[in-house]
């Protein structure tokens, strides 16, 4: 695993995988932490490799303000991977999940959960490969239950069910942060996320042939199949909003073998509802919102799904306002582009979208409530929103916190020019 953080906190105290270890990790919400002494295991646990925008920016060689632009460039200019290796750097073993320090994060959790596992699968009808992160609850030392939402892997699984064949998968745990980020990007259905990762890595990405799949090097790689006939209750699990998701019947994964790196492997754990969880799930949605807003307001500067909004429910959008109405057009485009978005604030380019205090300043000095606040009731929202109705609807709010072009002189920030 390639870590882009020179200030790693190492904890040598012996800690148990049951709640104790997770409780300690939560004390370091924006640090990279290695737990060196995990009770009953030789392998350390690492967390927080992607829990700040600075770490993510470092992993793809850009500034924080350039992350969206860098992701869009990689998505629009993917590089086909042409470098391959094998499992010679791994120990290949019969499957036994008891050998991995998989955490139980909270006392009401349904069980121990793999939270940083990237699932690789190939559509049995088209042959296209997909990579995506999914939570997986341990059933026993050979089986997991996976939460699948209606996206690419769900489509592949439904196609496998039609064919009556279990879906072959590989699960990679402990990867380079840039590859992890690429795995979360929202790309066209006929694209391969590893070609986006290869663009991040300037064409240097190597993949391993793993059955009919091509998987990047990771500290741990599991092979198995998602059963098209077996399901079991999955959950409870703490989701983005730091609240428990509901229990559902989900498909079972039957694992067959495991590959563990010979050289200092570590188990990567993402803390549910922590900053790493929020950023990896939400940040890749920012390019999609940016592109939609750009169609409506070509002078858009940046889009951020805020950490305070779980990187999912709240956005701040910066525009170089040209005409009255640009702010509201940006709001409508953003709400359409990311259906889970609940509250959207649009600001001028002199406001730092990464600074909550600066955004609040814009709201306090540039918003006239009856003119600048849009309220849209009874629309589809996020299943993660605790106040959404049982049918999934909610109320969305847009706040146009841009300066009126009619009285620009009233909004001059004097200290900026002194």
C-alpha positions in Angstrom: 0.0 0.0 0.0 1.4 3.4 -1.0 0.7 6.0 1.7 0.8 9.7 1.0 1.3 10.8 4.5 4.6 11.4 6.3 3.0 11.9 9.7 1.7 8.5 10.5 0.6 7.8 14.0 1.7 4.4 15.3 -0.1 2.8 18.2 1.6 -0.1 19.9 -0.9 -0.8 22.6 -2.6 -4.2 22.2 -6.1 -3.7 20.9 -9.0 -6.1 20.1 -10.9 -6.1 16.8 -14.2 -6.0 18.7 -15.1 -2.3 19.2 -11.9 -1.5 21.1 -9.7 -0.9 18.0 -12.4 1.1 16.2 -13.0 3.3 19.3 -9.3 4.2 19.3 -9.3 5.0 15.6 -12.2 7.4 16.0 -10.0 9.5 18.3 -7.9 10.4 15.2 -10.5 11.5 12.6 -8.0 13.1 10.2 -4.8 11.2 10.9 -3.3 8.2 9.2 -3.1 5.6 12.0 -1.4 2.1 12.1 -2.4 -0.2 14.9 0.7 -2.4 15.3 -0.4 -4.8 17.9 -3.8 -6.3 17.1 -4.9 -9.0 19.6 -4.7 -12.4 18.0 -3.2 -11.3 14.7 0.2 -10.8 13.2 -1.1 -8.2 10.6 -1.4 -4.5 11.6 -4.5 -2.4 10.9 -4.2 0.9 9.0 -6.9 3.6 8.7 -7.2 7.1 7.4 -5.2 7.0 4.2 -7.9 9.0 2.4 -9.5 11.0 5.2 -8.5 14.5 4.1 -8.7 16.2 0.7 -5.0 17.0 1.1 -4.1 13.3 1.1 -6.3 12.6 -1.8 -4.8 15.5 -3.8 -1.3 14.2 -3.0 -2.2 10.8 -4.3 -3.1 12.2 -7.7 -0.5 14.9 -7.8 -2.6 18.0 -7.6 -3.8 20.8 -5.3 -7.0 20.4 -3.3 -8.7 23.0 -5.5 -7.8 20.9 -8.6 -9.2 17.5 -7.5 -12.4 17.8 -9.5 -10.5 19.0 -12.6 -8.0 16.1 -12.2 -10.8 13.5 -11.8 -12.7 14.8 -14.8 -9.5 14.7 -16.9 -8.8 11.1 -16.0 -12.4 10.1 -16.7 -12.4 11.8 -20.1 -8.9 10.5 -21.0 -8.6 7.0 -19.5 -5.4 5.0 -20.3 -5.8 1.4 -21.2 -3.7 -0.7 -18.9 -1.0 -2.7 -20.7 1.2 -3.8 -17.8 0.5 -7.1 -16.0 2.1 -9.1 -13.3 1.3 -12.3 -11.3 0.9 -13.5 -7.7 4.6 -14.2 -7.2 4.8 -11.5 -4.4 1.9 -13.2 -2.5 1.3 -16.2 -0.3 -1.8 -18.0 -1.7 -3.9 -19.7 0.9 -7.1 -21.6 1.3 -9.8 -19.1 2.4 -9.9 -18.4 6.1 -11.2 -15.0 7.1 -10.2 -15.7 10.7 -6.6 -14.8 9.6 -7.7 -11.2 8.9 -8.2 -8.5 11.6 -11.7 -7.6 10.4 -13.3 -5.0 12.7 -16.6 -4.9 14.5 -17.0 -1.1 14.6 -20.0 -0.5 16.9 -21.7 -2.7 19.5 -25.0 -2.8 17.6 -23.4 -3.8 14.3 -24.6 -7.0 12.7 -21.1 -8.4 12.8 -17.5 -7.7 11.7 -17.4 -5.7 8.5 -14.9 -5.4 5.6 -15.3 -1.6 4.8 -12.4 -0.9 2.4 -12.8 -3.9 0.1 -13.0 -3.0 -3.6 -15.1 -5.6 -5.5 -14.0 -6.5 -9.1 -16.5 -8.2 -11.3 -17.2 -8.7 -15.0 -20.6 -8.4 -16.7 -21.4 -11.9 -17.8 -23.3 -10.5 -20.8 -21.0 -7.8 -22.1 -17.6 -8.8 -20.5 -17.0 -5.3 -19.2 -15.2 -5.1 -15.8 -16.3 -2.9 -13.0 -14.6 -1.9 -9.6 -16.6 -0.5 -6.7 -16.4 -0.4 -2.9 -19.1 -2.3 -0.9 -19.5 -3.1 2.7 -19.4 -6.8 3.5 -20.4 -8.4 6.7 -18.6 -11.6 7.9 -20.9 -14.7 8.2 -18.1 -17.2 9.0 -14.5 -17.9 7.9 -15.5 -18.6 4.3 -18.6 -16.4 3.7 -19.6 -12.7 3.5 -22.9 -11.0 2.9 -22.6 -7.9 0.5 -24.7 -4.8 0.3 -25.3 -4.1 -3.3 -27.1 -0.9 -4.4 -28.5 -0.4 -7.9 -25.4 0.5 -9.8 -23.0 -1.5 -12.1 -22.3 -4.4 -9.8 -26.1 -4.7 -9.2 -26.6 -4.9 -13.0 -23.9 -7.6 -13.3 -25.5 -9.6 -10.5 -29.0 -9.4 -12.1 -27.5 -10.6 -15.4 -25.8 -13.5 -13.6 -29.1 -14.4 -12.1 -30.8 -14.4 -15.5 -28.1 -16.8 -16.7 -28.3 -18.9 -13.5 -24.6 -18.6 -12.8 -22.9 -17.3 -9.7 -20.9 -14.1 -10.3 -17.1 -14.4 -10.1 -15.5 -11.6 -8.1 -12.2 -10.6 -6.5 -12.0 -8.3 -3.4 -8.9 -6.1 -3.0 -8.1 -4.6 0.4 -5.2 -2.3 1.0 -4.5 -0.4 -2.2 -2.8 2.8 -3.4 -5.1 5.7 -2.5 -5.2 6.9 -6.2 -6.5 3.4 -7.2 -9.0 3.4 -4.4 -10.3 6.8 -5.5 -10.6 5.6 -9.1 -12.7 2.7 -7.9 -15.3 5.1 -6.6 -15.6 7.3 -9.7 -18.9 7.5 -11.6 -17.9 6.7 -15.1 -19.9 5.5 -18.2 -21.1 1.9 -17.9 -18.8 0.7 -20.7 -15.6 2.1 -19.0 -13.2 0.4 -16.7 -12.2 2.2 -13.5 -8.7 0.8 -13.7 -8.1 2.8 -16.9 -9.0 5.9 -14.9 -6.6 4.7 -12.2 -4.0 4.2 -14.9 -4.5 7.9 -16.0 -3.9 8.9 -12.3 -0.7 6.8 -12.3 0.5 8.2 -15.7 0.3 4.8 -17.4 2.3 2.9 -14.8 -0.4 0.9 -13.2 0.2 -2.9 -13.2 -2.7 -5.4 -12.9 -2.8 -9.1 -11.9 -4.7 -11.7 -13.8 -7.1 -13.1 -11.3 -9.4 -15.7 -12.9 -11.3 -13.8 -15.6 -10.5 -10.5 -13.8 -7.7 -8.0 -13.8 -7.0 -6.7 -10.3 -4.4 -4.1 -9.1 -1.9 -5.0 -6.5 -3.2 -4.9 -3.0 -2.1 -6.2 0.4 -5.0 -8.7 0.4 -6.9 -10.2 -2.5 -9.8 -12.6 -2.0 -11.4 -14.7 -4.7 -14.9 -16.0 -4.7 -18.4 -15.8 -6.2 -21.6 -14.0 -5.3 -24.4 -16.5 -5.1 -27.4 -15.9 -7.2 -29.6 -18.1 -5.0 -28.5 -17.4 -1.4 -29.4 -14.4 0.6 -29.2 -13.5 4.3 -30.0 -10.5 6.6 -27.3 -7.8 6.3 -26.8 -5.2 9.1 -27.3 -3.2 11.1 -24.4 -1.0 9.8 -23.6 2.7 10.5 -23.8 4.6 7.3 -22.6 8.1 6.1 -24.9 10.0 8.4 -23.6 8.3 11.5 -27.0 6.6 11.9 -27.9 2.9 11.4 -29.0 1.7 8.0 -31.9 -0.7 7.9 -31.5 -4.5 7.8 -32.1 -6.1 4.4 -31.7 -9.5 2.8 -28.6 -9.4 0.6 -26.5 -11.8 -1.5 -24.0 -14.2 0.1 -20.4 -14.3 -1.2 -18.8 -17.8 -1.1 -15.0 -17.3 -0.9 -12.5 -19.8 -2.3 -8.9 -18.5 -1.8 -6.9 -15.6 -0.5 -3.7 -14.0 -1.5 -1.7 -12.0 1.1 1.4 -10.0 0.2 4.6 -11.5 1.5 6.1 -8.1 2.3 4.6 -6.3 5.3 0.9 -6.5 4.5 -1.6 -4.4 6.4 -5.4 -4.6 6.7 -7.1 -1.3 5.7 -10.2 -0.4 7.7 -12.4 2.5 6.9 -14.3 3.7 9.9 -18.1 3.9 9.1 -19.2 7.6 9.1 -15.6 8.8 9.4 -14.0 11.3 7.0 -12.5 8.5 4.9 -15.9 7.0 4.4 -17.5 10.3 3.5 -14.8 11.5 1.1 -14.4 8.3 -0.8 -18.2 8.0 -1.3 -19.0 11.6 -1.9 -16.0 13.3 -3.5 -16.2 11.4 -6.8 -19.8 12.8 -7.2 -18.4 16.3 -7.4 -17.2 16.0 -11.0 -20.7 14.9 -12.1 -22.3 17.9 -10.4 -19.6 20.2 -11.8 -20.3 19.1 -15.4 -24.0 19.5 -15.0 -23.7 22.9 -13.5 -21.2 23.9 -16.2 -23.9 23.2 -18.8 -26.2 25.7 -17.1 -23.6 28.2 -15.8 -20.4 27.9 -17.9 -18.5 30.1 -15.4 -18.7 27.6 -12.6 -15.4 27.6 -10.6 -15.7 24.6 -8.2 -18.1 22.2 -6.5 -17.7 20.8 -3.0 -19.8 18.2 -1.2 -19.1 19.3 2.3 -17.8 17.1 5.1 -20.4 18.6 7.5 -23.1 17.5 5.0 -21.6 13.9 5.1 -20.1 14.6 1.6 -23.5 13.6 0.3 -26.4 15.9 1.4 -24.8 19.4 1.2 -22.9 21.2 -1.5 -21.3 24.5 -2.0 -20.8 25.8 -5.6 -18.6 28.7 -6.6 -19.4 30.6 -9.8 -18.1 33.7 -11.6 -21.5 35.3 -11.8 -22.3 37.0 -15.1 -26.0 37.6 -15.0 -28.8 37.7 -12.4 -30.3 34.2 -12.1 -27.0 32.3 -12.5 -27.1 31.3 -8.9 -30.5 29.7 -9.1 -29.7 28.0 -12.4 -26.6 26.5 -10.7 -28.8 25.2 -7.9 -31.3 23.5 -10.1 -28.6 21.8 -12.2 -26.8 20.6 -9.0 -30.0 19.2 -7.5 -30.7 17.3 -10.7 -27.2 16.0 -11.1 -27.0 14.4 -7.7 -30.5 13.3 -6.6 -29.3 12.7 -3.0 -28.4 16.3 -2.7 -30.6 18.1 -0.1 -29.2 21.6 0.4 -27.1 23.6 -2.1 -25.4 27.0 -1.5 -24.0 29.0 -4.4 -21.3 31.6 -3.7 -19.2 34.0 -5.6 -15.6 33.3 -6.6 -14.2 35.4 -3.7 -15.6 32.9 -1.2 -13.5 29.9 -0.2 -15.8 26.9 -0.8 -13.5 24.8 1.5 -14.0 27.2 4.4 -17.3 26.8 6.3 -16.8 30.1 8.0 -16.4 31.9 4.7 -19.5 30.2 3.3 -21.5 31.3 6.3 -20.2 34.9 5.8 -21.6 34.8 2.3 -25.0 33.5 3.5 -25.1 36.1 6.3 -24.2 39.1 4.1 -25.6 38.3 0.6 -28.8 36.4 1.2 -32.3 38.0 1.3 -34.5 35.1 2.4 -37.6 35.8 0.4 -35.6 36.4 -2.8 -32.6 34.0 -2.5 -33.9 30.8 -0.9 -35.6 28.2 -3.1 -37.6 25.5 -1.4 -38.6 22.4 -3.4 -40.9 20.0 -1.5 -41.9 16.4 -2.3 -38.9 15.4 -4.4 -36.8 12.2 -4.4 -34.0 12.4 -1.8 -31.4 10.2 -0.3 -32.2 6.9 1.5 -29.5 7.9 4.0 -31.4 11.1 5.0 -33.0 10.4 8.5 -35.8 12.9 7.9 -36.8 11.6 4.4 -40.3 10.2 4.2 -40.9 6.5 4.0 -41.4 6.8 0.2 -38.0 8.4 -0.2 -39.2 12.0 -0.7 -37.9 15.0 1.1 -37.7 18.8 0.8 -34.7 20.4 -0.9 -33.3 23.9 -0.4 -31.2 26.1 -2.6 -29.5 29.2 -1.2 -28.3 31.8 -3.7 -25.5 33.5 -1.7 -24.1 35.5 -4.6 -23.8 39.3 -4.8 -26.5 41.3 -6.6 -24.9 42.6 -9.7 -27.0 45.8 -9.3 -25.2 46.9 -6.2 -21.7 45.3 -6.3 -20.1 48.1 -4.5 -22.1 47.2 -1.3 -20.4 43.8 -1.1 -16.7 44.9 -1.5 -14.6 42.9 1.0 -12.4 45.8 2.1 -9.8 43.7 3.9 -9.1 41.7 0.7 -7.6 44.8 -0.9 -5.8 46.4 2.0 
